[in-house]
Amino acid sequence: MENHRTQLKNISLLALLLILGTLTACFRTPEDPITPGGTKPNARVYNWAAIADSAQFGLTSNYWNAAGKYFTVQIGGSAFNGNYWPNAHALDVLVDAYLRKDKDPAIKQRMDELIEGVRVANGNTYINYYYDDMQWMTISTLRAFNATGDARYKTMADGLWTDVKGGWDNVSGGGFYWRKDRENKNTPANAPACIFAARLYQVNRNPDDLAWATRTYNWLKTNMIQTNGDVLDGLYTNVTPFRIDTRLFTYNYGTVIGSALELYKITGDISYQTDAIRVADAALARMTRENVLVNGDFEQTRSLRELPENQRRNAVVERHDAARHPLRCRLESAARLQHQPDSATERRDADGGNGGVEEIGVVETSPTPLRRRGLFGCCSSEWHSETIRRMVSAAKSCVA
């Protein structure tokens, strides 16, 4: 069970495709003077809605288990294997599709089927051993409620949140535990909780929810967020003295950015915005190699070819960095990351091989078309091939 949690779940990669499809502000196209190929420097234009639809089709066609009514993490797979968190992200992706497709009833039906399938596969309950898994499900079910108005999703989110709050105590000054063995308090368990509590406050206007978001963020800032913007992974409280896990992961940067921006949106406190920008800049400085977002310490990643597992975590930083104001400009600029030019007839198997299933391609109108990419190929290292540091300079034109 530990092993499957050390990998970012495959399905969450769709978050990258779909969030980029929704970005508009400060996204000036075309204005990239170094776009390769073609007779004009600014020729490449992407059909983001078609890319999102293509990826959505690939997700359902290759990963949906119709019998169990949940998504698997292997093409054509059938076993649930405790993959609760990937299905929380899959629900998020379905919400994206539901909103993008004018609230298509067929997508709503799939959402309903998914939450029932997860409940059954999880032992006829939504309660899970991992607090962070439940927090991802609270975020996605609250989004589903906001999108659909279906009270079942709100009831599910509230029930999970009640259980999650039992994972907080005053050891190390507060903070949520990662699991119910209560040995480790970490960023993956606290930043999503902060995001959820802040969003729940915006629905209910219950001051207690805002208090939860604030105290959780304060714990993160005291224990995990460094003065240079780096975000540490966790704190082991089952040893004396406590042991700090100093590993760096892209998803921790992303969820801390999301936490700060949710609180900034509610309070208008500029310090949250400042924190978000500092963490985003640290992510760009620390978590890129050869112009590619990597997961794990920059110095620990020896080769881009070693990234098949690492790159799956990057969608989290990108969803939460694509914030409303003003930091969303950083990811809107990232949407302009160029792709390696390849023959239009080339094919790339999804995730290194899809067992003969033909992949769904990216739609692009350009003199130098992309190679077709599969479900994971679209989010591979090549997706980030242009200088990601350009996000910083582009963002400066958006952030006052």
KOLKEFI-890807 format. One record per residue (C-alpha): x, y, z. Coordinates in nm, 3 decimals, always signed. Layout:
<sites>
[[X Y Z]]
...
</sites>
This chain:
<sites>
[[+0.000 +0.000 +0.000]]
[[+0.293 +0.230 +0.074]]
[[+0.431 +0.176 -0.273]]
[[+0.125 +0.299 -0.457]]
[[+0.125 +0.613 -0.245]]
[[+0.484 +0.702 -0.330]]
[[+0.384 +0.760 -0.690]]
[[+0.157 +1.038 -0.795]]
[[-0.146 +0.865 -0.926]]
[[-0.163 +0.855 -1.304]]
[[-0.509 +0.996 -1.331]]
[[-0.411 +1.328 -1.168]]
[[-0.213 +1.419 -1.479]]
[[-0.541 +1.518 -1.644]]
[[-0.557 +1.810 -1.402]]
[[-0.270 +1.971 -1.593]]
[[-0.444 +1.944 -1.929]]
[[-0.778 +2.064 -1.804]]
[[-0.658 +2.353 -1.592]]
[[-0.451 +2.485 -1.878]]
[[-0.763 +2.469 -2.093]]
[[-0.942 +2.713 -1.863]]
[[-0.677 +2.983 -1.839]]
[[-0.729 +3.315 -2.016]]
[[-0.608 +3.623 -1.827]]
[[-0.263 +3.760 -1.916]]
[[-0.232 +3.484 -2.179]]
[[-0.122 +3.671 -2.486]]
[[-0.107 +3.456 -2.798]]
[[+0.091 +3.444 -3.005]]
[[+0.397 +3.635 -2.879]]
[[+0.669 +3.377 -2.836]]
[[+0.962 +3.490 -3.052]]
[[+1.146 +3.157 -3.030]]
[[+0.871 +2.919 -3.133]]
[[+1.047 +2.672 -3.364]]
[[+0.927 +2.566 -3.704]]
[[+0.708 +2.730 -3.965]]
[[+0.765 +3.041 -4.167]]
[[+0.654 +3.286 -3.898]]
[[+0.784 +3.295 -3.539]]
[[+0.440 +3.320 -3.378]]
[[+0.251 +3.055 -3.573]]
[[+0.164 +2.798 -3.310]]
[[-0.192 +2.802 -3.176]]
[[-0.340 +2.536 -2.950]]
[[-0.701 +2.427 -2.934]]
[[-0.713 +2.383 -2.558]]
[[-1.077 +2.276 -2.544]]
[[-1.008 +2.000 -2.797]]
[[-0.697 +1.894 -2.603]]
[[-0.904 +1.871 -2.284]]
[[-1.181 +1.676 -2.459]]
[[-0.926 +1.440 -2.610]]
[[-0.764 +1.375 -2.273]]
[[-1.104 +1.328 -2.110]]
[[-1.195 +1.069 -2.372]]
[[-0.862 +0.894 -2.316]]
[[-0.918 +0.883 -1.941]]
[[-1.259 +0.721 -1.974]]
[[-1.170 +0.489 -2.260]]
[[-0.855 +0.350 -2.103]]
[[-0.900 +0.372 -1.725]]
[[-1.271 +0.349 -1.642]]
[[-1.373 +0.017 -1.486]]
[[-1.738 -0.008 -1.587]]
[[-1.806 -0.304 -1.359]]
[[-1.658 -0.147 -1.048]]
[[-1.747 +0.212 -1.143]]
[[-1.410 +0.361 -1.059]]
[[-1.090 +0.453 -1.241]]
[[-0.790 +0.225 -1.233]]
[[-0.427 +0.334 -1.257]]
[[-0.338 +0.092 -1.535]]
[[-0.481 +0.085 -1.885]]
[[-0.739 -0.191 -1.899]]
[[-0.692 -0.265 -1.530]]
[[-0.969 -0.382 -1.302]]
[[-0.843 -0.376 -0.943]]
[[-0.912 -0.082 -0.712]]
[[-0.602 -0.160 -0.503]]
[[-0.672 +0.111 -0.250]]
[[-0.643 +0.383 -0.513]]
[[-0.874 +0.624 -0.333]]
[[-0.673 +0.937 -0.403]]
[[-0.651 +0.888 -0.781]]
[[-1.028 +0.865 -0.794]]
[[-1.061 +1.188 -0.599]]
[[-0.853 +1.354 -0.870]]
[[-1.060 +1.179 -1.135]]
[[-1.373 +1.334 -0.985]]
[[-1.201 +1.672 -1.006]]
[[-1.135 +1.607 -1.374]]
[[-1.498 +1.510 -1.430]]
[[-1.608 +1.834 -1.265]]
[[-1.380 +2.020 -1.505]]
[[-1.543 +1.839 -1.797]]
[[-1.893 +1.898 -1.660]]
[[-1.833 +2.272 -1.647]]
[[-1.655 +2.282 -1.980]]
[[-1.931 +2.086 -2.156]]
[[-2.224 +2.303 -2.041]]
[[-2.320 +2.072 -1.755]]
[[-2.366 +1.763 -1.970]]
[[-2.599 +1.519 -1.783]]
[[-2.393 +1.223 -1.903]]
[[-2.088 +1.358 -1.720]]
[[-2.295 +1.415 -1.407]]
[[-2.408 +1.053 -1.426]]
[[-2.047 +0.939 -1.446]]
[[-1.965 +1.152 -1.140]]
[[-2.250 +0.989 -0.948]]
[[-2.137 +0.644 -1.054]]
[[-1.781 +0.721 -0.949]]
[[-1.855 +0.822 -0.592]]
[[-2.073 +0.514 -0.546]]
[[-1.809 +0.289 -0.698]]
[[-1.541 +0.434 -0.472]]
[[-1.759 +0.385 -0.165]]
[[-1.816 +0.018 -0.243]]
[[-1.453 -0.049 -0.339]]
[[-1.335 +0.128 -0.023]]
[[-1.525 -0.115 +0.200]]
[[-1.870 +0.046 +0.176]]
[[-1.746 +0.367 +0.334]]
[[-1.585 +0.692 +0.230]]
[[-1.369 +0.697 +0.543]]
[[-1.006 +0.610 +0.472]]
[[-0.690 +0.531 +0.666]]
[[-0.507 +0.822 +0.505]]
[[-0.612 +1.170 +0.606]]
[[-0.459 +1.326 +0.297]]
[[-0.656 +1.095 +0.067]]
[[-0.977 +1.203 +0.234]]
[[-0.878 +1.567 +0.204]]
[[-0.841 +1.532 -0.173]]
[[-1.187 +1.378 -0.179]]
[[-1.331 +1.664 +0.027]]
[[-1.189 +1.914 -0.223]]
[[-1.330 +1.732 -0.525]]
[[-1.671 +1.662 -0.372]]
[[-1.709 +2.024 -0.263]]
[[-1.627 +2.130 -0.619]]
[[-1.883 +1.879 -0.744]]
[[-2.144 +2.030 -0.513]]
[[-2.063 +2.383 -0.625]]
[[-2.085 +2.278 -0.989]]
[[-2.398 +2.065 -0.972]]
[[-2.592 +2.181 -0.667]]
[[-2.638 +1.814 -0.574]]
[[-2.651 +1.801 -0.194]]
[[-2.513 +1.446 -0.188]]
[[-2.168 +1.579 -0.268]]
[[-2.187 +1.836 +0.009]]
[[-2.299 +1.570 +0.255]]
[[-2.006 +1.354 +0.152]]
[[-1.761 +1.641 +0.192]]
[[-1.900 +1.732 +0.535]]
[[-1.881 +1.373 +0.657]]
[[-1.522 +1.335 +0.544]]
[[-1.425 +1.669 +0.699]]
[[-1.566 +1.559 +1.035]]
[[-1.341 +1.253 +1.028]]
[[-1.039 +1.449 +0.902]]
[[-1.061 +1.695 +1.191]]
[[-1.000 +1.402 +1.424]]
[[-0.650 +1.388 +1.276]]
[[-0.546 +1.714 +1.446]]
[[-0.387 +1.743 +1.787]]
[[-0.152 +1.979 +1.970]]
[[+0.164 +1.771 +1.927]]
[[+0.418 +1.993 +1.748]]
[[+0.189 +2.289 +1.798]]
[[-0.099 +2.146 +1.594]]
[[-0.123 +2.005 +1.245]]
[[-0.297 +1.712 +1.080]]
[[-0.146 +1.365 +1.076]]
[[-0.082 +1.193 +0.744]]
[[-0.237 +0.861 +0.852]]
[[-0.435 +0.723 +1.139]]
[[-0.126 +0.568 +1.296]]
[[-0.050 +0.931 +1.398]]
[[+0.325 +0.917 +1.343]]
[[+0.381 +1.185 +1.081]]
[[+0.239 +1.532 +1.022]]
[[+0.317 +1.653 +0.675]]
[[+0.244 +1.905 +0.405]]
[[+0.036 +1.661 +0.196]]
[[-0.204 +1.626 +0.489]]
[[-0.218 +1.992 +0.588]]
[[-0.212 +2.204 +0.273]]
[[-0.514 +2.030 +0.112]]
[[-0.698 +2.059 +0.446]]
[[-0.630 +2.432 +0.443]]
[[-0.758 +2.463 +0.086]]
[[-1.074 +2.271 +0.169]]
[[-1.150 +2.460 +0.490]]
[[-1.104 +2.794 +0.312]]
[[-1.332 +2.687 +0.027]]
[[-1.588 +2.548 +0.270]]
[[-1.591 +2.885 +0.445]]
[[-1.673 +3.049 +0.113]]
[[-1.977 +2.820 +0.084]]
[[-2.106 +2.820 +0.444]]
[[-1.958 +3.143 +0.581]]
[[-1.899 +2.956 +0.905]]
[[-1.620 +3.132 +1.098]]
[[-1.506 +2.797 +1.235]]
[[-1.408 +2.683 +0.886]]
[[-1.197 +2.994 +0.833]]
[[-1.038 +2.937 +1.173]]
[[-0.943 +2.585 +1.066]]
[[-0.791 +2.714 +0.744]]
[[-0.596 +2.984 +0.926]]
[[-0.456 +2.763 +1.202]]
[[-0.359 +2.497 +0.948]]
[[-0.179 +2.751 +0.733]]
[[-0.002 +2.890 +1.039]]
[[+0.121 +2.539 +1.124]]
[[+0.253 +2.500 +0.768]]
[[+0.426 +2.835 +0.780]]
[[+0.584 +2.760 +1.116]]
[[+0.699 +2.407 +1.035]]
[[+0.713 +2.343 +0.661]]
[[+0.749 +2.669 +0.465]]
[[+1.106 +2.795 +0.461]]
[[+1.213 +3.158 +0.439]]
[[+1.343 +3.101 +0.085]]
[[+1.006 +2.958 -0.024]]
[[+1.098 +2.591 -0.019]]
[[+0.834 +2.360 +0.130]]
[[+0.949 +2.063 +0.337]]
[[+0.760 +1.736 +0.325]]
[[+0.683 +1.651 +0.685]]
[[+0.755 +1.607 +1.053]]
[[+0.783 +1.271 +1.228]]
[[+0.636 +1.309 +1.576]]
[[+0.688 +0.947 +1.683]]
[[+1.053 +1.008 +1.770]]
[[+1.229 +1.240 +2.015]]
[[+1.337 +1.488 +1.905]]
[[+1.098 +1.518 +1.614]]
[[+1.255 +1.429 +1.280]]
[[+1.200 +1.668 +0.990]]
[[+1.159 +1.521 +0.642]]
[[+1.340 +1.776 +0.427]]
[[+1.255 +1.623 +0.090]]
[[+1.109 +1.859 -0.169]]
[[+0.817 +1.770 -0.395]]
[[+0.633 +1.975 -0.654]]
[[+0.290 +1.892 -0.518]]
[[+0.380 +2.041 -0.179]]
[[+0.474 +2.370 -0.341]]
[[+0.149 +2.365 -0.537]]
[[-0.084 +2.299 -0.246]]
[[+0.088 +2.557 -0.025]]
[[+0.047 +2.812 -0.304]]
[[-0.320 +2.714 -0.325]]
[[-0.361 +2.748 +0.051]]
[[-0.208 +3.095 +0.060]]
[[-0.416 +3.217 -0.231]]
[[-0.743 +3.085 -0.091]]
[[-0.676 +3.278 +0.230]]
[[-0.568 +3.585 +0.035]]
[[-0.892 +3.571 -0.161]]
[[-1.095 +3.561 +0.161]]
[[-0.901 +3.807 +0.375]]
[[-0.723 +4.040 +0.134]]
[[-0.417 +4.004 +0.357]]
[[-0.121 +4.080 +0.128]]
[[+0.108 +3.854 +0.331]]
[[-0.066 +3.549 +0.187]]
[[-0.009 +3.672 -0.165]]
[[+0.354 +3.742 -0.081]]
[[+0.394 +3.389 +0.054]]
[[+0.239 +3.239 -0.258]]
[[+0.470 +3.432 -0.489]]
[[+0.777 +3.340 -0.284]]
[[+0.687 +2.970 -0.288]]
[[+0.611 +2.980 -0.661]]
[[+0.946 +3.141 -0.735]]
[[+1.120 +2.880 -0.519]]
[[+0.945 +2.603 -0.711]]
[[+1.066 +2.745 -1.039]]
[[+1.420 +2.786 -0.909]]
[[+1.444 +2.452 -0.730]]
[[+1.209 +2.216 -0.910]]
[[+1.315 +2.256 -1.270]]
[[+1.595 +2.087 -1.461]]
[[+1.679 +2.143 -1.825]]
[[+1.364 +2.357 -1.846]]
[[+1.142 +2.078 -1.715]]
[[+0.940 +2.060 -1.394]]
[[+1.075 +1.768 -1.196]]
[[+0.959 +1.612 -0.872]]
[[+1.211 +1.580 -0.593]]
[[+1.522 +1.783 -0.523]]
[[+1.683 +1.929 -0.836]]
[[+2.016 +1.777 -0.746]]
[[+1.867 +1.431 -0.690]]
[[+1.729 +1.404 -1.044]]
[[+2.018 +1.292 -1.259]]
[[+1.843 +1.256 -1.593]]
[[+1.514 +1.348 -1.752]]
[[+1.484 +0.986 -1.856]]
[[+1.452 +0.897 -1.486]]
[[+1.131 +1.098 -1.453]]
[[+0.844 +0.863 -1.547]]
[[+0.721 +0.850 -1.186]]
[[+0.835 +1.195 -1.076]]
[[+0.663 +1.390 -1.350]]
[[+0.325 +1.253 -1.247]]
[[+0.329 +1.472 -0.938]]
[[+0.364 +1.798 -1.125]]
[[-0.001 +1.844 -1.215]]
[[-0.073 +1.932 -0.851]]
[[+0.161 +2.231 -0.847]]
[[+0.016 +2.347 -1.177]]
[[-0.350 +2.328 -1.073]]
[[-0.296 +2.522 -0.754]]
[[-0.043 +2.766 -0.897]]
[[-0.302 +2.863 -1.159]]
[[-0.470 +3.087 -0.908]]
[[-0.726 +3.357 -0.961]]
[[-0.529 +3.666 -0.868]]
[[-0.258 +3.751 -0.934]]
[[-0.045 +3.436 -0.938]]
[[-0.252 +3.263 -1.204]]
[[-0.043 +3.450 -1.458]]
[[+0.250 +3.224 -1.377]]
[[+0.065 +2.917 -1.500]]
[[-0.108 +3.100 -1.779]]
[[+0.240 +3.178 -1.898]]
[[+0.330 +2.813 -1.851]]
[[+0.053 +2.728 -2.094]]
[[+0.282 +2.872 -2.359]]
[[+0.554 +2.616 -2.296]]
[[+0.652 +2.489 -2.636]]
[[+0.661 +2.125 -2.735]]
[[+0.942 +1.943 -2.905]]
[[+0.858 +1.954 -3.277]]
[[+0.802 +1.609 -3.419]]
[[+0.655 +1.458 -3.730]]
[[+0.276 +1.472 -3.735]]
[[+0.275 +1.101 -3.806]]
[[+0.480 +1.001 -3.505]]
[[+0.303 +0.817 -3.225]]
[[+0.392 +0.790 -2.861]]
[[+0.252 +0.519 -2.639]]
[[+0.086 +0.650 -2.325]]
[[+0.317 +0.613 -2.027]]
[[+0.572 +0.423 -2.231]]
[[+0.334 +0.168 -2.378]]
[[-0.041 +0.123 -2.386]]
[[-0.076 -0.239 -2.472]]
[[-0.185 -0.170 -2.826]]
[[-0.459 +0.078 -2.738]]
[[-0.438 +0.369 -2.979]]
[[-0.377 +0.686 -2.789]]
[[-0.574 +1.006 -2.809]]
[[-0.378 +1.286 -2.969]]
[[-0.336 +1.653 -2.893]]
[[-0.509 +1.875 -3.146]]
[[-0.294 +2.160 -3.268]]
[[-0.313 +2.402 -3.558]]
[[+0.045 +2.481 -3.646]]
[[+0.292 +2.451 -3.932]]
[[+0.491 +2.217 -3.703]]
[[+0.235 +1.986 -3.544]]
[[+0.301 +1.808 -3.218]]
[[+0.362 +1.439 -3.213]]
[[+0.045 +1.275 -3.098]]
[[+0.052 +1.208 -2.729]]
[[-0.140 +0.973 -2.510]]
[[-0.300 +1.023 -2.175]]
[[+0.035 +1.059 -2.002]]
[[+0.241 +1.159 -2.304]]
[[+0.064 +1.495 -2.301]]
[[+0.209 +1.563 -1.959]]
[[+0.549 +1.411 -2.014]]
[[+0.875 +1.596 -1.976]]
[[+0.837 +1.724 -2.330]]
[[+0.523 +1.911 -2.229]]
[[+0.744 +2.147 -2.034]]
[[+1.025 +2.169 -2.286]]
[[+1.046 +2.545 -2.331]]
[[+1.219 +2.749 -2.062]]
[[+0.978 +2.728 -1.770]]
[[+1.159 +3.013 -1.604]]
[[+0.984 +3.239 -1.853]]
[[+0.688 +3.203 -1.617]]
[[+0.866 +3.436 -1.377]]
[[+0.923 +3.720 -1.621]]
[[+0.576 +3.684 -1.770]]
[[+0.422 +3.688 -1.425]]
[[+0.595 +4.014 -1.338]]
[[+0.381 +4.184 -1.600]]
[[+0.069 +4.052 -1.423]]
[[+0.158 +4.100 -1.057]]
[[+0.148 +4.456 -0.938]]
</sites>
